[in-house]
Amino acid sequence: MKKLHLLLLFFLALNWCYAQEKKQEPKTLEPGASAPDFSLKGIDGKMHSLSTYADADVLAILFTCNHCPTAQAYEERVIDLVEDYSDKSFQLVAISSNAPNAISLSELGYSDLSDTYEEMQQRAKEMSYNFPYLYDGDAQEAALAYGPVATPHLFVFDKARKLRYVGRLDASEKPGTANAEDARAAIDAVLAGKEVPNPTTKTFGCSIKWAWKDEWVQKQEEAWAQEEVSLEPISADGIRQLIANSSDKLRLINVWATWCGPCVMEFPEFIEIDRMYRGRDFEFISISADKPDKEDKVLSFLRKKEASNQNYLFNMDDKYALIEAIDPNWQGALPYTILVEPGGTIVYSQQGTIDPQEIKKTIVENQYIGRYY
């Protein structure tokens, strides 16, 4: 029994040491280092390793992700890069190492997608990626071995899989202002058997979301849970003013009721959307179509859903007055959702439940929001 107890203590200590080691952000590989091997699942459902790309004279490993605005700003440049070198002995492999559990909703303000494997598949399909895209978000084995500090972060290896370049794609994040010049110069040099003139550059972007850094996500959720939830009465004229939208924010308005099953079921989706984009030029407003004397019931529901956005209760029993104030094109069925630009232009309307993914994409691609800094 004593030996078993000691053995248990040994394994507990070993696990503790491993956990502490994982909490140390790894050192970035330096030129001359050998490419660490990996075994990662690609969006094609297959397992990928270094040997998968043994035929390429030059192998570029790009650490990137879905949600980072900088990574998104470089997407088309990466696609163009791969296309331009398609007749060369060159292979680019993209790896997403972010741990989904370490990404707060507030960090998704420039995207409609997070960094799960399924969302990687979706983004790659939408953007027609012409390169492998591998998931490293669970064990983060590749990130720990290569040491990327931001997304995107590029590592270029020669035929012997020695690192010849590490750093940025180019020096200008804004799409249309650069063409991955640093990456191309490095690739051209390695293909020609020459030294890379500038083998190390700094990179800019979102930090890697390490799995052990999920404490911030928990603190953010706790903070949201403590925010005040309020409910104010609103008249038909007040609603018309909301629709006119004299603010400088993109305004999402959802008309719902506690007695409406689909309304209640989808309401958490709006809370998620609010938390994603509230840090941008965006606001979510809910308008309850419950009777004015149901204020307590409506407020109780909103508190349970932690709806710290702006909430209103229509102050009349006349639902037709509500319909006309919201949108004359609305036929009256709940729920009803509209997206209104500053100045009052309705760019999205939906009678019935929303498609959350569709509306997130509509929001982030709107001219008042956008995917880039």
Secondary structure, DSSP 4 states (H G I P E B T S, - for coil): -HHHHHHHHHHHHHHHHHHHHHTSPPPPP-TTPBPPP--EEETTS-EE-GGGGTT-SEEEEEE--SS-HHHHHHHHHHHHHHHHTTTSSEEEEEEE---GGG--GGGGTT-S--S-HHHHHHHHHHHT--S-EEE-TTT-HHHHHH---EESEEEEE-TT-BEEEEE-S-S--STTS---HHHHHHHHHHHTT---SS-B----SEEP--GGGTHHHHHHHHHHHHS----EEE-HHHHHHHHH--SSSEEEEEEE-TT-HHHHHHHHHHHHHHHHHTTSSEEEEEEE-S-GGGHHHHHHHHHHTT--SEEEEES-S-HHHHHHHH-TT--SPSPEEEEE-TTS-EEEEEES---HHHHHHHHHTSTTS-S--
